[in-house]
Amino acid sequence: MKAAKTLIVALPLFATLALAGTASAETLLIERVQEENTATLPARGQSMAQIEAAYGAPAQRMDPRGGQKSQWPTINRWVYPAFTVYFENTRVIDVVANKADASEIGPKPPIL
């Protein structure tokens, strides 16, 4: 009986805490990206030449990583103001949106 009373008291407290966490003014990066048109981002499989022709030179070309063994492909990263493009050898494998401002919650900056 005592456990049932504890559960009845704990449920309203849990619900209050759960709702308090959702009422926030922060912008999540994932929410902004879902609202944006993904057609403006590079597509998987495009070459480095196609990306540079479509978006111009990147603001920064990060040093390549990997490639020490034949099983490990070389990964290149090009940073543009709105997104970072990841290449396996010379082909796009992923595109990640950058934070719009410091208050936006999203991925950490790339490791240099």
C-alpha positions, 0 to 999 in steps of 0.5 A: 500500500505504501508503494502505491501512495508513493507512485501516486505522489511521484507521477504528478511531480514527474509530469511537471518536470517533464513539461518544464524541460520542453518549454525552452526558447533554444533552437535545435539545429535539427529543427532548423534543418528539417524546416530548410529545403534540403535541395539546396544541399549537396547530394550524396555521390557528387564529386568534388568538382561538382560541389566546387562548381555548384557552391564555389570554393569552400571557406576551409578545406580540413586536413584529410583523415584516414587512408593509412591502410587500404581498408581505410578510405581517405575522408576529406571535409570541406567547410562552407558557411551553412554546411560541411561536406564529407567526402570519401576519396572524391565523392560526397558521403554526407553533408552536415548543417553548421550552427547558425549562431552560438545559441543554437544547440547542435553538433560540436565543431569539427576536430582540427 
